Amino acid sequence: MASVIDARGLTKRYADVTAVDDLDLCVTAGEIYGLLGLNGAGKTTAIRMLLGMVRPTSGTVDVLGARVRPGARAAWSRVGYLVETPAAYPELTVRENLEVAARLRALRGRHHVDEVIERLRLTTYAGRSARTLSLGNAQRLGLAKALLHKPELLVLDEPANGLDPAGVAEIRDLLRRLSQEHGVTVVLSSHILTEVARLATRIGIIHRGRLVRELDAGDVAAHVQQRLSVSARDRQAAELALTAAGYSPVRSNVEDLVLADARAVRQPDEVATVLVTAGCPPTRLVVEQDDLETFFLRVVES
């Protein structure tokens, strides 16, 4: 597979702070590459260097076969991006903002704007000024501008920012279709583990400015531990009943019991049946999984 992004030794220092430290990153054509990290891990700085928005202290970046350097513009007609807060002319309408972007891209014909408005479900808001948009719809407008010219490479920093769950699902499906049906390469950063795991084909974990691990999306489940959390009015009786049924309950706090058994996680209904039969029905029964920080610590320390 051809390399779409090839970064070598990418480093950015601000005085005594190293925001990105010796980053090597290779993204191949058609991939959805998720750059996953806690807030402040260096994701946005890395993406800004990939796009030439920030000059690296050291290291090189090639995008679509062209070296990223000041004044170099060879690849940018083939790249779409949305970094941090989406920019828009506040007094112009959504459609007018997109028409300006189309003229800057030298795109002719209204169909470019019409298509992207429909694709991002902005039809209802096309006549509204950008300053009246909610955060989620402002994010949609930013994504629309990034997709306007049908780029080969799409670079997105926290694309789900401000979107409601339905909007997040729509953007996820859109990006997956772009990759699978049109061969668009997508690089996105996020601190939301579940969204990256659902969408990305490969994940790079950045921690304190360093790329500490790369995983295929299918390998994430091996690192994210799940458990069944159980509450009952008579915790001692519940603990005895579960132990007798072959489970290994552990007291997590004043009220809850935690079952890490794979059987309990897969079939919580069986746990409920055991407790009801023993006369101590559960008041709470929920499958939980590691939060991002716990996942990070496990991956970084392994």
C-alpha positions as CSV (number, residue, x, y, z in Angstrom):
1,M,0.0,0.0,0.0
2,A,1.2,3.5,-0.8
3,S,2.1,5.8,2.0
4,V,-0.2,8.8,2.3
5,I,1.4,10.2,5.4
6,D,5.0,9.5,6.3
7,A,6.4,11.3,9.4
8,R,9.9,10.7,10.7
9,G,11.3,11.9,14.0
10,L,8.7,14.6,14.3
11,T,9.4,16.8,17.3
12,K,8.0,20.1,18.6
13,R,9.3,22.0,21.6
14,Y,8.0,25.1,23.1
15,A,10.8,26.5,25.4
16,D,11.2,23.8,28.1
17,V,8.0,21.9,27.0
18,T,8.2,19.0,24.5
19,A,4.7,18.8,23.0
20,V,5.6,16.0,20.5
21,D,8.7,13.9,20.9
22,D,10.3,11.9,18.1
23,L,7.1,10.8,16.4
24,D,7.2,8.3,13.6
25,L,3.9,7.8,11.8
26,C,3.0,6.0,8.6
27,V,-0.5,6.0,7.3
28,T,-1.4,4.0,4.1
29,A,-4.0,4.7,1.5
30,G,-7.6,3.9,2.4
31,E,-6.9,3.5,6.2
32,I,-8.9,5.1,8.9
33,Y,-6.1,5.9,11.4
34,G,-7.1,7.0,14.9
35,L,-4.7,9.0,17.0
36,L,-5.8,8.3,20.5
37,G,-4.6,10.2,23.6
38,L,-5.7,12.0,26.7
39,N,-6.3,15.7,26.6
40,G,-2.8,17.4,26.4
41,A,-1.1,14.3,25.0
42,G,0.1,16.1,21.9
43,K,-2.5,15.0,19.4
44,T,-3.4,18.5,18.1
45,T,0.2,19.6,17.8
46,A,1.0,16.5,15.9
47,I,-1.8,17.0,13.5
48,R,-0.9,20.7,13.0
49,M,2.6,19.6,12.0
50,L,1.3,17.0,9.6
51,L,-0.7,19.8,7.9
52,G,2.1,22.3,7.9
53,M,0.3,24.6,10.3
54,V,3.1,24.4,12.8
55,R,6.8,24.1,11.9
56,P,8.5,21.1,13.7
57,T,11.5,21.7,15.8
58,S,13.0,18.6,14.0
59,G,11.8,15.8,11.8
60,T,10.1,15.6,8.4
61,V,6.6,15.0,7.0
62,D,5.6,13.8,3.6
63,V,1.9,14.0,2.6
64,L,0.7,12.4,-0.6
65,G,4.3,12.1,-1.7
66,A,5.1,15.8,-1.2
67,R,7.4,17.2,1.6
68,V,5.5,19.5,4.0
69,R,7.5,22.7,4.2
70,P,6.8,26.5,4.2
71,G,5.4,27.6,0.9
72,A,4.9,24.0,-0.4
73,R,1.3,23.6,-1.8
74,A,1.5,20.6,-4.1
75,A,-0.7,18.3,-2.0
76,W,-3.2,20.6,-0.4
77,S,-5.8,20.5,-3.2
78,R,-6.2,16.8,-2.3
79,V,-6.4,17.3,1.5
80,G,-9.4,18.2,3.7
81,Y,-9.0,19.1,7.3
82,L,-10.8,20.2,10.5
83,V,-8.5,21.2,13.4
84,E,-9.9,22.2,16.8
85,T,-12.6,24.9,16.6
86,P,-14.2,25.1,13.1
87,A,-13.8,28.5,11.5
88,A,-16.6,30.4,9.8
89,Y,-17.6,33.9,8.8
90,P,-20.2,34.5,11.6
91,E,-22.5,36.9,9.6
92,L,-22.6,34.7,6.5
93,T,-25.1,31.9,6.2
94,V,-24.1,28.2,6.1
95,R,-24.5,28.2,2.3
96,E,-22.6,31.5,1.9
97,N,-19.7,30.1,4.0
98,L,-19.5,27.0,1.8
99,E,-19.8,29.1,-1.4
100,V,-16.8,31.2,-0.2
101,A,-14.9,28.0,0.5
102,A,-15.8,26.6,-2.9
103,R,-14.5,29.8,-4.6
104,L,-11.2,29.6,-2.7
105,R,-10.9,26.0,-3.9
106,A,-11.7,27.1,-7.5
107,L,-14.7,24.8,-7.6
108,R,-17.2,25.6,-10.2
109,G,-21.0,24.9,-10.1
110,R,-23.4,25.0,-7.2
111,H,-23.6,21.2,-7.1
112,H,-20.5,21.0,-4.8
113,V,-22.2,23.1,-2.1
114,D,-25.6,21.4,-2.6
115,E,-24.1,17.9,-2.3
116,V,-22.1,18.6,0.9
117,I,-25.1,20.4,2.6
118,E,-27.2,17.3,2.0
119,R,-24.4,14.9,3.0
120,L,-23.9,16.7,6.3
121,R,-27.6,17.2,6.9
122,L,-27.4,20.9,7.0
123,T,-30.3,21.6,4.7
124,T,-32.5,23.0,7.5
125,Y,-29.7,25.4,8.5
126,A,-28.5,26.4,5.1
127,G,-30.0,29.9,5.3
128,R,-29.0,30.6,8.9
129,S,-26.0,32.7,9.8
130,A,-23.0,30.8,11.2
131,R,-23.1,32.7,14.5
132,T,-26.5,31.2,15.4
133,L,-25.4,27.6,15.0
134,S,-25.1,25.3,17.9
135,L,-21.6,23.8,18.6
136,G,-22.7,20.5,16.9
137,N,-23.9,22.2,13.8
138,A,-20.9,24.5,13.6
139,Q,-18.9,21.3,13.7
140,R,-21.0,19.9,10.8
141,L,-20.2,23.1,8.8
142,G,-16.5,22.6,9.5
143,L,-16.7,19.0,8.3
144,A,-18.7,20.2,5.2
145,K,-15.9,22.6,4.3
146,A,-13.3,19.8,4.7
147,L,-15.3,17.5,2.4
148,L,-16.3,20.2,-0.1
149,H,-13.6,19.3,-2.7
150,K,-13.8,15.5,-2.3
151,P,-10.3,15.1,-0.8
152,E,-8.2,12.0,-1.0
153,L,-6.9,12.6,2.6
154,L,-9.1,13.8,5.4
155,V,-7.4,15.0,8.7
156,L,-9.8,15.6,11.6
157,D,-9.0,16.8,15.1
158,E,-11.8,15.7,17.5
159,P,-14.5,15.4,14.8
160,A,-17.2,14.4,17.3
161,N,-16.8,17.5,19.3
162,G,-20.2,19.0,20.2
163,L,-22.3,16.4,18.4
164,D,-25.1,14.6,20.1
165,P,-25.1,10.8,20.0
166,A,-27.1,10.6,16.8
167,G,-24.7,13.1,15.1
168,V,-21.7,11.1,16.2
169,A,-23.2,8.0,14.7
170,E,-23.9,9.9,11.4
171,I,-20.3,11.2,11.2
172,R,-19.0,7.8,12.0
173,D,-21.0,6.2,9.2
174,L,-20.1,9.0,6.8
175,L,-16.3,8.5,7.4
176,R,-16.6,4.8,7.1
177,R,-18.4,5.1,3.7
178,L,-15.8,7.6,2.5
179,S,-13.1,5.1,3.3
180,Q,-14.8,2.0,2.0
181,E,-16.6,3.3,-1.0
182,H,-14.4,6.1,-2.2
183,G,-10.9,5.1,-0.9
184,V,-10.5,8.3,1.2
185,T,-7.7,8.0,3.8
186,V,-8.9,9.4,7.2
187,V,-6.7,10.5,10.0
188,L,-8.6,11.5,13.2
189,S,-7.6,12.3,16.7
190,S,-9.8,11.8,19.7
191,H,-9.8,11.2,23.5
192,I,-12.9,9.1,23.2
193,L,-11.8,5.5,23.2
194,T,-15.2,4.0,22.2
195,E,-15.6,6.1,19.1
196,V,-12.1,5.5,17.8
197,A,-12.4,1.8,18.4
198,R,-15.7,1.7,16.5
199,L,-14.3,3.5,13.4
200,A,-10.6,3.2,13.1
201,T,-8.8,0.3,11.3
202,R,-5.6,1.1,13.1
203,I,-5.0,3.1,16.3
204,G,-1.9,5.0,17.5
205,I,-1.7,5.8,21.2
206,I,0.1,9.0,22.0
207,H,1.1,9.7,25.6
208,R,3.1,12.7,26.7
209,G,4.0,13.5,23.2
210,R,5.3,10.1,22.3
211,L,3.7,7.4,20.1
212,V,3.8,4.6,22.6
213,R,1.9,1.9,20.8
214,E,0.1,1.1,17.6
215,L,-2.8,-1.4,17.5
216,D,-5.1,-2.9,14.9
217,A,-8.6,-2.0,15.8
218,G,-9.4,-5.6,16.5
219,D,-6.8,-5.8,19.2
220,V,-8.3,-3.1,21.4
221,A,-10.7,-5.4,23.1
222,A,-7.8,-7.5,24.4
223,H,-6.7,-4.4,26.4
224,V,-10.1,-3.1,27.6
225,Q,-11.2,-5.1,30.6
226,Q,-14.9,-5.5,31.3
227,R,-16.6,-6.4,34.6
228,L,-20.1,-6.8,36.0
229,S,-21.0,-4.5,38.9
230,V,-23.7,-5.8,41.2
231,S,-25.6,-4.2,44.0
232,A,-28.0,-6.0,46.4
233,R,-29.6,-5.0,49.7
234,D,-28.0,-7.9,51.5
235,R,-24.5,-7.8,50.0
236,Q,-23.1,-10.6,52.2
237,A,-25.9,-13.0,51.2
238,A,-25.3,-12.0,47.5
239,E,-21.6,-12.6,47.9
240,L,-22.2,-16.1,49.4
241,A,-24.7,-17.0,46.7
242,L,-22.4,-15.9,43.8
243,T,-19.4,-17.7,45.3
244,A,-21.5,-20.9,45.7
245,A,-22.5,-20.6,42.0
246,G,-18.8,-20.6,41.0
247,Y,-18.3,-16.8,40.5
248,S,-15.5,-14.8,42.2
249,P,-17.1,-11.6,43.5
250,V,-14.9,-8.9,44.9
251,R,-16.0,-6.0,47.1
252,S,-15.3,-2.8,45.3
253,N,-16.8,-0.3,47.8
254,V,-19.4,0.0,50.5
255,E,-22.2,-1.4,48.3
256,D,-21.0,-3.1,45.1
257,L,-19.7,-6.5,44.2
258,V,-17.6,-6.8,41.1
259,L,-17.4,-9.9,38.9
260,A,-14.6,-10.0,36.4
261,D,-15.5,-13.6,35.3
262,A,-16.0,-13.7,31.5
263,R,-19.1,-15.8,32.1
264,A,-20.7,-13.0,34.3
265,V,-19.9,-10.3,31.7
266,R,-21.3,-12.3,28.8
267,Q,-24.4,-13.5,30.7
268,P,-25.4,-11.1,33.4
269,D,-28.9,-12.6,33.3
270,E,-27.5,-15.8,34.9
271,V,-26.1,-13.7,37.7
272,A,-29.5,-12.1,38.3
273,T,-31.1,-15.5,38.3
274,V,-28.7,-16.8,40.9
275,L,-29.4,-13.8,43.2
276,V,-33.2,-13.9,42.8
277,T,-33.2,-17.7,43.5
278,A,-31.1,-17.1,46.7
279,G,-33.6,-14.5,47.9
280,C,-31.3,-11.4,47.4
281,P,-32.3,-9.9,44.1
282,P,-30.0,-7.3,42.6
283,T,-30.9,-3.6,42.9
284,R,-28.2,-2.8,40.2
285,L,-26.6,-4.9,37.6
286,V,-24.4,-3.3,34.9
287,V,-21.5,-4.2,32.7
288,E,-18.7,-1.7,33.0
289,Q,-15.5,-1.3,31.2
290,D,-12.2,0.5,31.7
291,D,-12.2,4.3,31.2
292,L,-9.7,5.8,28.8
293,E,-7.2,6.6,31.6
294,T,-7.2,3.0,32.9
295,F,-6.8,1.6,29.4
296,F,-3.9,4.0,28.8
297,L,-2.2,3.0,31.9
298,R,-2.5,-0.7,31.1
299,V,-1.2,-0.2,27.5
300,V,1.6,2.1,28.5
301,E,2.8,-0.1,31.3
302,S,2.5,-3.4,29.5
